[in-house]
Amino acid sequence: MDQLNTSAVTPNASEAMLPADYVTFHKEPPSLKIFRFAIYAIIILFALVGNIAVCIVSTRTRRLQTSTYCLVMNLAVSDIGSVMCLPFLLPELYIGNWPMGETMCKLLKPSVVLFNVVTTNTLVAIACDRFRAVVFPFVSRPSKSETRLIIALLWLIAFLFSLPSYGAMAVISYPDSPYTFYCIDIFSDDMDKDILYRRIYTITMYTVQALVPVLVISALYLKITATLKHIRLVPLALRPSRASSLNSTPNGSPRSSMVNITKLNMNPAGALRRQMIEKKFLTMLIAVLLVYVLCYLPYQTLYLIYEFNPDLDYLPFLQLLFDYLYVIVWLPNAINPICYGCLNEHYKKAFKALIFRPRKFFHSLRSRNSFSQSLVGSALNRIR
């Protein structure tokens, strides 16, 4: 069993310390093993192609450069980073021990932890951003510099939480198999302290990566859904330029919607359009959240249970269960871009243009850039 966000001696590694009369794990049939690694290959391919496409269309399409879509692109970047680590983890998953030395051990597994924390942080940040846009529509959206600062903070927080893993990872071998090495995290040379520190880190990471994010995101989305339902009864007073925070970049100061509702002209059509846009975007985000919960939580929860119940080692199917739950953990990297393309019109149009008319897509972008540069040049000439 490999790890994504916690740390423990894996069942494979533990076999070296078990008594001779220990009942061995059920072996995975070769055909199933080939199938499992074929799934890994498909995940790597789809995740890289899909998330790189998300980054391309996000940087090249003006409508996808708002703060919300920048956070979605950050989610794609973290997915790219984690899935690029996966090919280097596959040899260990295949043979059951670590063949790539101390340096790769200290870099790869903690980096997966880092990218995974970035993913959960970004999901929470997106939920907070949509909460602000829907529940407090007259509060100004973050500027580009503020959005960059938010993203930098997401990565800094993730790095701080992954630091213990970077420090604890080590390559070890056991006396009865001195030439077989395992990459595990060791928090102390004292076994009792090591178990204590590992359990503290396991609980902390489960809380930070699974429990708190899911509860916070669920609460925010429930409030957003309730607010969108309420909009049907009381149309929002919106300026045309602020019809949707997903489509525009207004420069307004933070003000209460109750104050502005008497000052702005009522625009039911704009309110309805904004409501439909928010609902579609919310549907996409809920799909991404469901994929995260269904794919990440089973593995993380089973790992937490295993950490406090090492006697589970004696279950004959435990290793197979870990192996296949670990495959499922990587599915969101490949599924998220599909969710973007299927549930968001902006991504759908950009993906279609990028896939079916790539030359026209990039040509139109060059034309736009040259046109904007000519406008800037002419404005500068007039000033001079």
URLINGI-V871628 format. One record per residue. N is the residue number from 1. OMEGA is omega in whole degrees, 0 to 359 (NA if undefined). Layout:
# URLINGI-V871628
n = [N:N]
omega = [OMEGA:OMEGA]
This chain:
# URLINGI-V871628
n = [1:2:3:4:5:6:7:8:9:10:11:12:13:14:15:16:17:18:19:20:21:22:23:24:25:26:27:28:29:30:31:32:33:34:35:36:37:38:39:40:41:42:43:44:45:46:47:48:49:50:51:52:53:54:55:56:57:58:59:60:61:62:63:64:65:66:67:68:69:70:71:72:73:74:75:76:77:78:79:80:81:82:83:84:85:86:87:88:89:90:91:92:93:94:95:96:97:98:99:100:101:102:103:104:105:106:107:108:109:110:111:112:113:114:115:116:117:118:119:120:121:122:123:124:125:126:127:128:129:130:131:132:133:134:135:136:137:138:139:140:141:142:143:144:145:146:147:148:149:150:151:152:153:154:155:156:157:158:159:160:161:162:163:164:165:166:167:168:169:170:171:172:173:174:175:176:177:178:179:180:181:182:183:184:185:186:187:188:189:190:191:192:193:194:195:196:197:198:199:200:201:202:203:204:205:206:207:208:209:210:211:212:213:214:215:216:217:218:219:220:221:222:223:224:225:226:227:228:229:230:231:232:233:234:235:236:237:238:239:240:241:242:243:244:245:246:247:248:249:250:251:252:253:254:255:256:257:258:259:260:261:262:263:264:265:266:267:268:269:270:271:272:273:274:275:276:277:278:279:280:281:282:283:284:285:286:287:288:289:290:291:292:293:294:295:296:297:298:299:300:301:302:303:304:305:306:307:308:309:310:311:312:313:314:315:316:317:318:319:320:321:322:323:324:325:326:327:328:329:330:331:332:333:334:335:336:337:338:339:340:341:342:343:344:345:346:347:348:349:350:351:352:353:354:355:356:357:358:359:360:361:362:363:364:365:366:367:368:369:370:371:372:373:374:375:376:377:378:379:380:381:382:383:384]
omega = [174:182:176:184:180:183:176:173:184:176:178:182:184:183:182:184:185:179:185:182:181:178:186:177:173:181:178:178:181:180:178:179:176:178:181:181:172:176:176:180:179:179:180:181:183:182:180:181:184:184:174:176:177:180:181:183:179:180:185:182:187:182:182:181:173:183:181:182:174:177:176:177:176:175:178:179:179:176:177:181:182:183:175:175:187:180:180:177:184:178:178:179:183:187:176:176:188:184:193:171:186:185:179:177:183:182:192:186:175:178:175:175:180:182:180:177:175:179:181:177:182:177:177:180:178:179:178:180:179:175:178:184:184:185:178:189:182:172:185:180:179:175:180:180:178:178:177:179:178:181:178:178:178:180:179:179:179:180:180:180:180:181:178:179:177:182:188:184:180:176:181:172:182:187:183:175:188:182:175:188:179:178:180:178:181:184:179:176:175:187:181:178:180:179:180:181:181:179:176:180:179:179:180:182:177:179:184:187:186:190:184:180:181:179:181:181:180:179:180:181:175:178:178:180:179:179:179:175:181:180:180:184:181:181:180:173:186:168:178:182:180:183:179:178:177:186:186:177:183:176:181:178:180:178:181:179:179:177:185:185:178:184:183:177:177:182:184:181:178:178:179:179:179:180:180:179:180:180:179:180:178:177:178:182:177:177:178:179:179:178:179:183:184:184:185:190:180:180:183:180:178:179:178:178:180:181:182:178:182:178:177:176:184:175:188:183:185:182:178:179:177:182:185:172:178:173:182:179:185:183:181:179:180:186:184:178:177:177:179:184:183:190:179:185:181:178:181:180:181:179:179:180:182:184:188:179:185:180:179:180:182:177:179:178:178:180:179:181:180:179:180:178:178:178:179:180:179:178:178:179:179:180:180:NA]
